[in-house]
Amino acid sequence: MGAAFEVYNELGYGMAEEVYQQSLEIELELRGIPFETKRELRLKYKERLIEKRYVPDLFIFNAIVVELKAVTQLVKDHEVQLFNYMRISEQPVGYLINYGSENSLD
């Protein structure tokens, strides 16, 4: 979370989500925090792979699912998206980080 706050402190709000994504990747690298970007998740139905792939923004420490947003307000669908990523990847921890709020990081 410290890396996410550092990016917000440096850039503020109003940038594109991809700008925050790349900036957070740089910040994680600078801090020596291991991460993977855009890891594809596959889902099975009755032991058969479904073609649809889910792609969370980051996996940190190979255990924390991170989904980034740059919207004025988070909605329930954003939370559902993160919970689906967590369920499919079988990870119990996830962060939904929103850089779109004018007054603070959500």
N, C-alpha and C positions, 0 to 999 in steps of 0.2 A: 504494500500500500504506500510505503514511503516513496517508491519510484513513481507511482501514479500521481501522488501529490506534487512531486518535484516537476513533472511534466506540466501539470496544471499551473503551478506557480510561474513557470517559465513562459508558457504560451497563453495562459488565460483561456477564455472561452471563445467560441465562434469559428474555430478552424474546422476543416473537414476531418471526418473520422480517420481517414488514412494518414493524415498528418500526425494525429495523436498516436496512432498505431506505430508508425515508424519512430516517433520520438520516444515512446515507451520502450521499444526494442533497444534503442541506443542507450537509454537510461539503465535498463536491465543489464546490458553488456558492460557498461561502465561500473556497475556494482558487482559484477561477477556472478549474477544470478542466472542459472541455466533456464532456458526457455526454448520452446518450439513454436514457430509461427504457422498458422493455418493448417494444422494437422487434420487430415480428412478422417472423419468417423464413418464407419460402415454399420449398417443396421441389418439384422437378420429377421426374417419372418419365417417361422417353422423351418429353421435350419437352412433357409435359402437367402442369399444376399440380395438386398434391395439395391437397385441402381442409384437411387438418391443418396448423395453424400452430404453429411453435415460438416461444417467447417467453422469451429470456434476461432476467435482471433488469436488466442495464445494458450499454451500449456506451460505453466511455470513449475519448476522442480519436478516435472513429469507427474504432477499430482493435482495441481490447481487449475481449473478451467477458468479462463478470463474472456469475457465478452465486453467489447468496448462500444460505446455509443457517443454520439455528439448531437443530441436532440434537446430541445427546450424542456421536455418533460418525459420521464420514463412512463411506459404504460405496461399493463399486465402482460402483453405479448412479449415484451423484452424479457421479463422474468421467466415466462414459459420457455422461451428459446434457451435461456441459460440452463434451466432445470432439465430440459431435454438433452442438452449437451452433456450435462453431468451424469444423467441416467445412462445414455448410450456409451459413454466412456468409462462408466462405472467408477466415477470419482465423487467422493462425498463433499468436496469443497469447491466452490465457485464464486467468482466475483463478477458482478455487473457494474461496470464503471462508466459513468456518464460525464463527459467533458462539456456538455452543452449548456449547463446551468451558469448563469451570469455571476452568481454570488458564491458558489462553492462547487467542489467536486462531489458528485452523487455516487 
